[in-house]
Amino acid sequence: MKLIGSLTSPYARKVRIVLAEKKIDYDFEVDSPWTPETRVPQVNPLGKIPVLVLDDETVLFDSRVIVEYLDNVAPNNKLMPAPNRERTEVKRWEALADGVCDAAALIFLERKRPPKQQGKEWVARQEDKIERSLEFMSEQLGEGAWCMGTHFSLADIAAGCALGYLAFRFPEIDWRGKHANLARLFDKLMLRPSVAETAPHD
């Protein structure tokens, strides 16, 4: 199979971490939909990354769809529980973390516009989403070893990708200083090769 994504996308990083944790071999094709020469729209009509192309040429897109497929296709190192309340909570963590990434990516793109064209109130709304989400993540994590309490799961991967994207693109956001438990979780995640080796970079 082949994964299409960029080295900076937190959504592609989430998929790459899952592939590594599941020990699934794949080819990685670096492509960004924001470049003139991109081929992403040819495989994903939404023009977004990541995109997973299966061996039979079936195309999967949206990181949440891809990681669920990967966790089901390989029985080892399960990252999501069977359908139940706990699975719903893992998916809630993922939705929250992806929401942080959505807001952060929108701010990043808005700041690329000429200063006079940037919507300051709109950016402030995205910043508020990030701050509220970090507060909620910190409250939910509490003193737990992992997002789901005692075991590593997709919830931790998603949270780690969101925190890593903030650290990469928005170093001015002091989530480490405000939320020591999130900092501890992130530092522990960075000890895993799957996380350390997919750290975003230009």
PERA-V340410 format. One line per field, one symbol per residue. ss: DSSP state (a for helix, b for strand, c for the rest). psi: psi as a letter, one per 30 degrees, with the letter a starting at -180 (. if undefined). A space follows every 50 residues. Layout:
ss = ???
psi = ???
This chain:
ss = cbbbbccccaaaaaaaaaaaacccccbbbbcccccccccaaaaccccccc bbbcccccbbbcaaaaaaaaaaacccccccccccaaaaaaaaaaaaaaaa aaaaaaaaaaccccaaaccaaaaaaaaaaaaaaaaaaaaaaccccbccbc cccaaaaaaaaaaaaaaaacccccaaaacaaaaaaaaaacccaaaacccc cc
psi = lkkkalffkfeeeeeeeeeeefhkklkjjkkkfgkegkgefffjffhlll kkjlfggkkklkeeeeeeeeeefjflhkfklljaeeeeeeeeeeeeeeee eeeeeeeeeefflkeffkjeeeeeeeeeeeeeeeeeeeeeebglelegdf kkafeeeeeeeeeeeeeefiffjifeefieeeeeeeeeeffkeeeefgkk l.
